[in-house]
Amino acid sequence: MAKDAKELAQEILKDSLIGTMATIEQNKPHSRYMTFFNNDFILYTATSKKTHKVEELQKNPNTHILLGYDGKGLGDAFLEIEGTVEEHDDESMKKNVWNKALEGWFKGPEDPNLIILKITPTQIRVMNTKGEEPQIVEF
């Protein structure tokens, strides 16, 4: 039985940590690689308060994320996620997202420069499923 879009999207979110996140700067897209964590369909990523992306998101909280393509071929399913971003610096959220991979950038979850970006999807599309049309995830 074929998986529906929601099941496939959940699998991709579970298996894919690194993707690209685009913001807008001077009316132009600006993309960078980020590490994402998720809780259901809400995404979280850690960053420094001192980055351009934080300034860009304060001006325009909309983002576009690509997540899941692993380069194996035409049938690789991946996600296109449109969403809005909120900044969070409460200690409990920092501790939930914290992991050893962040040690290269931050002293720990209590680092004053660490901020968590919470991305709430407005639309998720499952793309590139063996030549089929994109599937929209229904919430």
C-alpha positions as CSV (number, residue, x, y, z in Angstrom):
1,M,0.0,0.0,0.0
2,A,1.4,3.4,-1.0
3,K,2.2,5.8,1.8
4,D,0.2,9.0,1.9
5,A,1.9,12.4,1.8
6,K,1.7,12.9,5.6
7,E,3.4,9.5,6.3
8,L,6.1,10.1,3.7
9,A,6.8,13.6,5.1
10,Q,7.1,12.3,8.6
11,E,9.6,9.7,7.5
12,I,11.7,12.3,5.6
13,L,11.6,14.6,8.7
14,K,12.7,11.8,10.9
15,D,15.6,10.8,8.6
16,S,16.8,14.2,7.4
17,L,18.6,16.6,9.7
18,I,20.3,18.9,7.2
19,G,18.6,21.1,4.7
20,T,18.6,24.5,3.2
21,M,16.7,27.5,4.7
22,A,16.0,30.6,2.7
23,T,15.3,34.1,4.1
24,I,14.8,37.4,2.3
25,E,17.4,40.1,2.2
26,Q,16.7,43.3,0.2
27,N,13.9,41.5,-1.7
28,K,16.2,38.6,-2.7
29,P,16.4,35.0,-1.4
30,H,19.3,34.1,0.7
31,S,19.8,30.3,1.5
32,R,22.1,28.5,3.8
33,Y,22.4,24.9,5.2
34,M,21.0,24.4,8.6
35,T,20.4,21.4,11.0
36,F,16.8,20.8,11.8
37,F,15.0,19.0,14.6
38,N,11.3,18.4,14.6
39,N,8.4,17.7,16.8
40,D,5.6,16.4,14.6
41,F,5.7,19.0,11.8
42,I,7.1,21.9,13.7
43,L,10.8,22.4,12.9
44,Y,13.5,23.8,15.2
45,T,17.0,25.0,14.4
46,A,19.8,26.5,16.5
47,T,21.6,29.7,15.5
48,S,23.5,32.6,16.9
49,K,21.6,35.8,17.7
50,K,24.4,37.6,15.8
51,T,23.7,36.1,12.4
52,H,22.3,37.8,9.3
53,K,19.4,35.3,9.2
54,V,18.1,36.5,12.5
55,E,18.1,40.1,11.3
56,E,16.5,39.0,8.0
57,L,13.8,37.0,9.8
58,Q,13.0,40.0,12.1
59,K,12.2,42.0,8.9
60,N,10.4,39.1,7.2
61,P,9.5,36.0,9.1
62,N,8.8,33.8,6.0
63,T,11.1,31.0,5.1
64,H,11.4,28.2,2.5
65,I,13.2,25.0,3.5
66,L,14.3,22.1,1.4
67,L,14.9,18.9,3.3
68,G,15.4,15.2,2.5
69,Y,17.1,15.0,-0.9
70,D,20.0,12.6,-0.6
71,G,21.3,12.7,-4.2
72,K,20.6,9.0,-5.1
73,G,18.5,9.8,-8.2
74,L,15.3,10.8,-9.8
75,G,13.1,9.0,-7.3
76,D,14.5,10.7,-4.2
77,A,11.5,12.2,-2.3
78,F,12.2,15.5,-0.5
79,L,10.2,18.2,1.2
80,E,9.5,21.8,0.2
81,I,8.4,23.6,3.4
82,E,7.0,27.0,3.5
83,G,6.6,28.5,6.9
84,T,6.9,31.3,9.4
85,V,9.7,31.7,11.9
86,E,9.7,32.7,15.6
87,E,12.7,33.3,17.8
88,H,12.8,31.5,21.1
89,D,15.5,31.9,23.8
90,D,13.8,30.2,26.8
91,E,16.0,27.7,28.6
92,S,13.8,24.7,28.2
93,M,13.6,25.0,24.4
94,K,17.4,25.5,24.2
95,K,17.9,22.3,26.4
96,N,15.5,20.3,24.2
97,V,17.3,21.2,21.0
98,W,20.9,21.1,22.4
99,N,23.2,18.3,21.1
100,K,26.9,17.7,20.8
101,A,27.0,18.9,17.2
102,L,26.4,22.4,18.5
103,E,29.5,22.4,20.7
104,G,31.6,23.8,17.8
105,W,29.5,27.0,17.9
106,F,28.2,27.4,21.4
107,K,29.4,26.9,25.0
108,G,26.3,25.0,25.9
109,P,22.5,25.5,26.1
110,E,23.0,28.4,28.4
111,D,25.2,30.3,25.9
112,P,23.7,33.9,25.6
113,N,24.2,33.9,21.8
114,L,22.3,30.7,21.3
115,I,18.7,31.2,19.9
116,I,16.3,28.7,18.7
117,L,14.3,29.3,15.5
118,K,10.8,27.6,15.5
119,I,9.4,27.1,12.0
120,T,5.7,26.5,11.8
121,P,4.8,25.2,8.3
122,T,2.1,26.9,6.3
123,Q,2.5,24.3,3.5
124,I,4.6,21.1,3.1
125,R,4.9,19.5,-0.3
126,V,6.4,16.0,-0.9
127,M,8.4,16.3,-4.1
128,N,10.0,14.1,-6.7
129,T,8.2,10.9,-5.9
130,K,9.2,8.9,-9.0
131,G,7.7,11.3,-11.5
132,E,4.4,11.9,-9.7
133,E,2.9,15.3,-9.1
134,P,3.9,17.0,-5.8
135,Q,1.8,15.9,-2.9
136,I,0.6,18.4,-0.4
137,V,0.6,17.4,3.3
138,E,-2.8,17.9,4.9
139,F,-2.8,19.0,8.5
